[in-house]
């Protein structure tokens, strides 16, 4: 592919609760998705991790009611993924990595 498109840049915000087990797993899974899948395909990812205990005003502004919460700002459509983010396959589907031109649709159930 040549040229740059809007899909070449992603903005993600991950809201976590300190060093809780679910937050640690969410951070690991989201970073792996960014590093191995998105950036591995030439997509630039802006990932911001926000601890709701330290930045409660920011969490309130974005209407965060549960953690972990991952917000995909762009490319659109915007999405919010709330809860257990430790399953990378589910996370990949939830944030719709296919919109970045990442080949994830060729998962065969036959093998």
C-alpha positions as CSV (number, residue, x, y, z in Angstrom):
1,X,0.0,0.0,0.0
2,X,1.1,3.5,-0.7
3,X,0.2,6.7,0.9
4,X,-1.3,7.4,4.3
5,X,-4.9,7.0,5.2
6,X,-6.9,7.8,8.3
7,X,-6.8,4.1,9.1
8,X,-3.0,4.3,9.4
9,X,-3.4,6.1,12.8
10,X,-5.3,4.8,15.8
11,X,-6.2,6.6,19.1
12,X,-6.9,4.3,22.0
13,X,-7.5,5.2,25.7
14,X,-7.4,2.5,28.3
15,X,-8.9,3.3,31.7
16,X,-7.6,1.0,34.5
17,X,-7.8,0.9,38.3
18,X,-4.2,1.0,39.6
19,X,-2.4,-2.3,39.7
20,X,-5.4,-4.6,40.0
21,X,-5.1,-8.0,38.3
22,X,-7.7,-7.2,35.7
23,X,-6.0,-3.9,34.9
24,X,-2.6,-5.5,34.5
25,X,-4.1,-8.1,32.2
26,X,-5.9,-5.4,30.2
27,X,-2.7,-3.4,29.8
28,X,-0.7,-6.4,28.6
29,X,-3.4,-7.5,26.1
30,X,-4.0,-4.1,24.7
31,X,-0.2,-3.4,24.4
32,X,0.3,-6.7,22.6
33,X,-2.6,-5.9,20.2
34,X,-1.0,-2.5,19.5
35,X,2.6,-3.8,19.2
36,X,2.1,-7.0,17.4
37,X,-1.0,-6.5,15.2
38,X,-1.5,-2.8,14.6
39,X,2.0,-1.4,14.5
40,X,3.2,-4.7,12.9
41,X,1.0,-3.7,10.0
42,X,2.3,-0.2,9.7
43,X,-0.4,1.4,11.8
44,X,0.6,4.1,14.2
45,X,-1.1,3.7,17.6
46,X,-1.5,6.4,20.2
47,X,-2.3,4.5,23.4
48,X,-3.0,6.4,26.5
49,X,-3.3,4.5,29.8
50,X,-5.2,6.3,32.5
51,X,-5.5,5.2,36.2
52,X,-8.9,6.3,37.4
53,X,-7.7,6.7,40.9
54,X,-5.1,9.3,39.9
55,X,-7.2,11.0,37.2
56,X,-10.8,10.8,38.4
57,X,-11.8,14.0,36.7
58,X,-10.7,12.6,33.3
59,X,-12.6,9.4,34.0
60,X,-15.7,11.4,34.9
61,X,-15.4,13.5,31.8
62,X,-15.3,10.4,29.6
63,X,-18.2,8.9,31.6
64,X,-16.2,5.8,32.8
65,X,-18.4,3.7,35.0
66,X,-16.3,0.5,35.1
67,X,-12.7,-0.6,34.6
68,X,-11.0,-1.7,32.6
69,X,-12.5,0.3,29.7
70,X,-10.9,0.7,26.3
71,X,-12.0,3.5,24.2
72,X,-11.2,3.5,20.5
73,X,-11.5,7.1,19.4
74,X,-10.4,6.6,15.8
75,X,-10.6,5.3,13.2
76,X,-14.3,5.3,13.5
77,X,-16.7,4.2,14.5
78,X,-15.8,5.0,18.1
79,X,-16.1,2.0,20.4
80,X,-16.1,1.3,24.2
81,X,-15.0,-2.1,25.4
82,X,-15.8,-2.6,29.1
83,X,-14.8,-5.5,31.3
84,X,-12.4,-8.4,30.9
85,X,-9.9,-7.5,28.2
86,X,-7.6,-10.5,28.7
87,X,-8.8,-12.4,25.7
88,X,-6.9,-11.1,22.7
89,X,-9.1,-12.7,20.1
90,X,-12.2,-11.1,21.5
91,X,-10.5,-7.8,21.9
92,X,-9.3,-7.9,18.3
93,X,-12.9,-8.5,17.2
94,X,-14.3,-5.8,19.6
95,X,-12.0,-3.0,18.4
96,X,-12.5,-4.1,14.7
97,X,-8.9,-4.5,13.7
98,X,-10.2,-5.4,10.2
99,X,-10.8,-1.7,9.6
100,X,-7.1,-1.1,9.7
101,X,-6.5,-3.5,6.8
102,X,-5.3,-6.2,9.2
103,X,-6.0,-9.7,7.9
104,X,-7.9,-11.3,10.7
105,X,-10.8,-12.6,8.6
106,X,-8.9,-15.6,7.3
107,X,-9.4,-17.6,10.6
108,X,-10.5,-21.0,9.5
109,X,-12.3,-23.3,11.9
110,X,-11.2,-26.3,9.9
111,X,-7.6,-26.5,11.3
